[in-house]
Amino acid sequence: MATKTQAPGTYGEASIRVLKGLEPVKQRPGMYTRTDNPLHTIQEVIDNAADEALAGFGKRIAVTQHADGSVSVDDDGRGIPFGLHPEERVPVVEIVYTRLHAGGKFDKGAGGAYSFSGGLHGVGVSVTNALAKRLQVTVWREGQVATIAFSGGDVIEPLVIRKATAGERKQGTSVRVWPDPKYFEAVELPKAELTHLLRSKAVLMPGVTVTLTTEKSGKDNDVQTWLYKGGLRDYLMQGLPADPLVPLFDGEAYASGNETENFAEGEGAAWVLAFTDEGNVLRESYVNLIPTVAGGTHESGLKDGLFGAIKAFIELHSLLPKGVKLMPEDVFSRASFVLSAKVLDPQFQGQTKERLNSRDALRLVSAFVRPPLELWLNQHVEYGRKLAELVIRQAQARQRASQKVEKRKGSGVAVLPGKLTDCESRDITLNEVFLVEGDSAGGSAKMGRDKETQAILPLRGKVLNSWEVERDRLFANNEIHDIAVALGVDPHGPSDTPDLSGLRYGKVCILSDADVDGSHIQVLLLTLFFRHFPKLVEAGHVYVAKPPLYRVDAPARGKKPAAKLYALDEGELEATLDKLRKEGAREAAWSISRFKGLGEMSAEQLWETTLNPETRRLLPVAFGQVGFDATVVAFGKLMGKGEAAARRELMELHGDAVEVDI
């Protein structure tokens, strides 16, 4: 029967290609391992050796970087079985290195070879083999020695078994790999990553000796050895960027297999935690000794347990300020840790096993971390309070950042407030802006001002007390936003160096009523400038205008015609009346009126008394002889929300010296 041939470009039965054995790995190596360098393929071999140590059958792992570019990994574990597989009728060691999804780590039942191991994808060293020019394995087991060699995943030297000689080692596996450069961007292993990997294995397996030997042609070999007995605690202390805020908290807990725990026997975690106030944090996590650089559910469990314990401590001691809401990241953001979890059946996100996805791991780690941490915090209350302060500061900083209000902008530049009546001049040495209380006063000021050099910004109501307002929240207040935009200077602190080149006015004049309410508004504005625009005060740009409180309509006296006279306060009013008496005016021949506010003044009166540079009284604002620090203390006592007791004491001491303006 003739065979059908497929025409070019057609899609039929013959179009389907079946990849067998290790072909998928060689076709798409990036799906199975990192291809920037061969480290991950070597790590698969190291992990197998570590799994033997984790299972309690090895005390030594030796890695050698050979001068010819190959890498060998040697352990003293049980050795890979090399007898025939009961079903496949192929040597087991050959199956392990040539079949995807084959290995001893799938058998998790009673009597399984590995209760805990780093992988369950079953693609481990078979991927290493597929991407190697040559891979040779030597196994010592049950008084025999077996050797086999592969190339590109295929057997090139079949299994040879011989009897172990006298004095030869009894058990273990030695694997030597020559990575194939065509699959990797660079064939050289990153030394720092390899060193860190091996060092961490030693840390996580106290009592196991890990060595790295680097062969150097014509020179002595470079040998590094790691053997940790202090475990995670010593490791974290060595890597911390700064001294911890409180003593390190470490622990270790594993399930006993009780049904009430809902965890398999032996599952659990070891951990060590440190909190630092500054610097970078150090975080490393492992699952069955596999480094999970992208974290995963076991890290989430640590975070959950940590948050639950610290939040419970804060609530128990009523430490949380009003309005502050804690989030897990507030607790976790300054935490450094090393976490080593043991999970019976780990499920990873990908073949490189960089992130754990096992859902039960979150509950597992959280359940073991939280109770001892809660106990420790309540046994060391002073340290608990320190941690609480740190966490609350983080929460407040987060809330401030999320609430930050930016200056409103349009077309790339800040838009001047619509209620600002600007001046025509652009010479800031001449320009002045009056911050006027109320729209009615603003109307009189607009009509009475010098349009060339005087700008008017009316303010609605009393300005916010900004003494304890965070700088990032200032622009949430419309009046303060408008003041900052009109001035052309952003809020700043006393030690900042703000850009004053955008300042639009040489004089910033506070203009409020002469009564008690006006004084209050004046104090609120002075608070704003001192707290959030101190460089304007320091440079002499802030002034207080002094409008009169009284008007005296004086009669004609002698050669002097009738006139309108103004007085700032009671004292000046008495002095004015005394002068009129001396000039011959009859007692009570004058009439006295008190201004209820600037809005009662006509434009001419406001110009004559308060705006005209020739006749007005304008007081410059400066820090004075008491100095900046003393001024801060005084403002804090007067304007701080928590200073009610200090203000009461001040009023009790000096209350008799004050005349109440009703």
Secondary structure, 3 states (H helix, E strand, C coil): CCCCCCCCCCCCHHHCCCCCCCHHHHHCHHHCCCCCCCHHHHHHHHHHHHHHHHCCCCCEEEEEECCCCCEEEEECCCCCCCCECCCCCCEHHHHHHHCCCCCCCCCCCCCCCCCCCCCCCCCHHHHHHHCEEEEEEEEEECCEEEEEEEECCEEEEEEEEEECCCCCCCCEEEEEEEECHHHCCCCCCCHHHHHHHHHHHHHHCCCCEEEEEECCCCCCCEEEEECCCCCHHHHHHHHCCCCCCCCCEEEEEECCCCCCCCCCCCCEEEEEEEECCCCCCCEEEEECCEECCCCEHHHHHHHHHHHHHHHHHHHHCCCCCCCCCCCHHHHHCCEEEEEEEECCCCCECCCCCCCECCHHHHHHHHHHHHHHHHHHHHHCHHHHHHHHHHHHHHHHHHHHHHHCCCCCEECCEECCCCCCECCCCCCCCCCEEEEEECHHHHHHHHHHCCCCCEEEEEECCCCCCCCCCCHHHHHHCHHHHHHHHHHCCCCCCCCCCCCHHHCCCCEEEEECCCCHHHHHHHHHHHHHHHHHCHHHHHCCCEEEECCCCEEEEECCECCECCEEEEECCHHHHHHHHHHHHHCCCCCCCCEEEECCCHHHCCHHHHHHHHHCCCCCCEEECCCCCCHHHHHHHHHHHHHCCCCHHHHHHHHHHHHHHCCCCC
